[in-house]
Amino acid sequence: MTKIATLTLNPTIDVAYEIDRMFHTRKMRTKSEFYNPGGGGINVARVFVRLGGNARSYYMAGGATGEALDGLLDLHQLVHNRIYIAGHTRVASAVLELESGKEYRFVPPGPTIQPAEWQACLDQLETAQCNFMVLSGSLPPGIPDDFYGQIVALMRQRNIPVILDSSGPGLKGGLDEGGVFLVKPSIGELRQLTELKLGNTDEITRAALEIVQSGRAAHVAVTMGHEGAILASAAGPLFLPAVTIEAKSAVGAGDSFLSAMLFAISIGWEMGEAFRFGIAAGAAAVMSPGHDLARPSDIEHLYQQTSQIP
């Protein structure tokens, strides 16, 4: 059975609330509250395991909130390796206003990472046993811009393909090393990377293909929300429209997309079909409230819909 490892440099405790209506100043009583372990790599591992795969989560955590995150990972029965840091693990919040259906999200920057702490992370990854390494999430303060690039180089020495899902310096630093197996930028992240407006599908496709042709990544999956997604590789581009669903939350959609696509790749699916499976998972996550990620039954149902799209 294929095993993946995921790295989350800036994990979160994800707290979700539901209230009838938002007001400034006054105290607002919530209808419900939910707590989950979060952050890109952890979310990828959660969905991968739901689909029947094996995943190990590497993550940096510290303080009292770091202990709480450990407990949440245990509750979700995720195999995990913690890299201890001095700073407190961040807490992110999502509030769903029931009256309007709008969701409000609050995401702090996270703790500053010290050189000895990120070096300890590299040391752990030197012995990670996996078939794919997933680097997912933004770089926290204190981490070098080329940190993901360092890990790409490390994994190349061990013949472990790398999947990259980041933004800003993390995305650029990882790609600049070259040889990434799969990168999954959102359209906003691709615009930031290229410093181009990318106003239509043709321009987006050209930008994605340029990443492939330059050798920075073998496959580029660009997610564009309700406008669909584009997969670029040496075989050429593939565009698929989004699945029509009732959106309830945007939390975890990209992570669910990436996890399902990687799961399909890991069990031998052709890349285009794995891409379809990822689109189905992203839509399944959007169907779920802000305290959950994509569910296998929803993914399978929506995948059947994407299979009808030529």
N, C-alpha and C positions, 0 to 999 in steps of 0.2 A: 504493500500500500504506500502510495506517495505521501511524503511528509513535507509540510511547509514550516518555515519559521517566519515570524513576523517581528518587526522592530517598531516600537512606539517610543519615541524620544520624549514626547510631551503628552502623556496620557491624561485622562480626565476621569473624575467621577461625574457621570452624567445624571443630572437631576431633572425630572420633568414634572410639571404641574399643570393642572387644568383649573380654570376659573371661569365664572360666568362673564365677567367684563373687567377690563383694565381701567384703573383710575390712578391719576397721579396723587401723591401725598397720602391719601388715606390707606389704612391697613386693608389688605385684600385677603380674604379667606379662600384657600384652595379647596377644590372638590376632591382632589386625589394627588398623590405624589408617588414617583417611581425612581428607583436608584439602579444604575447599571454601570459596569466598567466601560470606559470609552477611550477614544483616540483611534486614529486610523488603523494601525496594525492590530489592535485588540478587536476592533469591529470586524476586520477581515477574518481573523481567527474564529470569532463567534459564528459567523455565517458559514465558513468553511467546515467547521465541526458539525453544524446543523445539517449540512448536506451529506455528511457521512465521512468527511476527511479527517486527517490527523494534522494537528497544528500545535506548535509551541510558541508562546508569546514571550518575547524579550521586551522589557520596558524599564524605564527609569522612574523611580518613585521615592518619595521621602516624606518625613513628618507624620503627623497623626493621620492626615488624609491618605498618605501612602499605605499605612496599615489598613485603612478602610478599603482602599482599592484592592489590596491582597485578598481581603475577605470576600469582596464581590466577585473576584476571579474564581475563588474557590466555590462560591455558590453556583457559578455558571460551569463548574467542572472543567475549567480550562487549564491545560498544562502550562506552567509559566516559570520564567526565570527573571527575578528582579535584580536590577542594578541599583544599588542604594545611593541616594544623593542626600545632600543636607537640606535642600529646599523642600517646601511643602507641595505635594501634588495638587494641581489645580482642580477646581470644581466648576463645571459648566452647567448652565441652566437653560431649559426650554419651557416656555409658558404658552399654553394653548388657550386663547380666548374663545370660549364656546359660542358666544353670541355672534361673532364675526367670522369664526373659523380661521383667524389669523394666528400665526405662531411667532413668538418673540424669542430670540436666542441670545444668550449672554455668554461670551467665551473669553476668559482672561488669558494673558500671554503665557503664564506659567513661570516656574522658577528659573533662575539663572544657573546654568550648569558649569561646574568648575572643570579645568583641564584634567585633573586626576579622575574625575567622574566619567567624562566621555572616553578617556583612555581605557578605563575599566570596562566600558561597553565594548570597545573594539577587542579587548582581550577575551571577553566571553564569546564573541562571535567567531573567533578563530577556531573554536571547537564545536560550533553549532552543527548538528547533524540534521540535514534536510536535503530535499530535492530541489526546492525553490526558496529563495530568500526574498521576503516582501518588506520593502522600506516604505512606510506609509505615514504621512503626517508632516506638518511643518517643523522647522528647526526651532527649538526653544532658545532663549537668550543664552549666550556663552558658547554655543556650539559653532565650530568653524563652518564657513560656507561650503567647503569642499568635503564635509564629513560623509555625506552619502557617496561621493566619489571615492573616498577612501575605502568604503565598504564594498563598492562595486569592484575595485581593484583586488581587495582581499578575497572576495568570492570568486573572481576570475582565476586566481591561483588555485582554488579548490574545485574548479569546474562546476560551480553552483550558479545557475541562472538567477538574475536579479529582476524583480518586478518593482518599479518605482512609481509612487503616487505622492507627489509633494507639490509645493508651490514656491514661488520666489527663489531665494538662494538655494534652498534644498533641491528644487527641481533642476535648476541650472547646474549646480555643483555635481549632481549625480549624472546628468547627461554629458557634461563636459569630459568626464572620464572615458565615456564611450563604451559600447558593448553591452548596454542594458538590453535585456530580453524583451520586456514589455514596459511601456510607460503609459500612464493614464491621466493626462491632464484634462481638466475641464476647459471649456472654451475661454473662460476668463484667465485661467492659468497659462494657456497657450498664447493668448494676446500679450500677457505680461512678459512671457519668455521671449517672444519674437519682437516685441515692441511694435507690432503691427495692428491695425484695426480689425483685419480679418472679417470683413462685413458680409461675406456670403460663403456658401458651401465650397465653391471652387477655390477661394483664397484659403480657407481653412484646410482643405485637402492638400493644396500645394505646400503649406507650412508643415503639415504632418509628414508628407512624403520627403521633404527636405531633411527632416530629422533622421528618417530611415536612410536616405542616400548618403548622408554625412557619416554614417556608422555609429551615431550616438545611441540608437535603439533599433532593434530588429522589427518591432511592432509598436505602433502608436495608436491608442484608442482614445479619441477625443469625445468627451461627453458634452452634450449641448442642451440638456434639460428637455423641455417639451419639443425641441426641434430635432431630436434624435441623436445619433452618434455616428462617428466616422472611424473606420479602422484602416490604417495605412501600413503596408508592408512591401517587401520586394515584389510580391505578386500583384501589387496595385492597390487601389483604394476600394473600400466597400462602405456605402452609406446605408443606414437603416433608420426609418422614422421611429419616433417614440411610440410606445404603446399608449393607447387612449385609456386613461383611468381617472378616478376621482382622487386628487391629491389631498392628503391629510397632513403630511410633514415632509420636509426635505432632509431630515436627520438621517445620516447613514446611507443615503442613496448611492453615492460614489463608492463607498466601501463595499456595499452589497454587490454592486456591479462588478467590481474588481475581484471580489472573492469568488463569485459564481463563475466568472469567466476563467479564473485560474483553476477552479475545481474541474471544470469541463476539460481544460487543457491537460490537467494531471491524470485524467482517466482516458486520455487518448483521442478526444474529439478533435476534428478539423478546426482550424482557427476561426473560420467564418461562423461555424455553428457555436463555438464557444463564445464568440462575440454576441450572437443572438441570445444565448443563455444569460450573459451578463446584462444585456438590456432588459431582459425579463426580470432579473433580480433587482435592478435599479428601480424599475417601476413597482415591484412588489414592496420595496422599502418605502416608497412614496405613499403607497396605500396604507401603510401602518402608522399608528400614532407615534408621536415624537419619542416615546420611551421604548420603542422596539426597532428591530431590523427586519430584513426580508425573511419570510418563512418559506420552507421548501415547497409546501403545497401551492402557495401563491406563485412561486417562481415557475413551477412546472406548468400551472394553468396558463400563465402569461407567455411562457415559452411556446406553447402550442399556438398562441395567437401570432407570435413573431414568425413562426415557421410558415405561416400562410402568406407572408410578405415576400415577394420575389426579390 
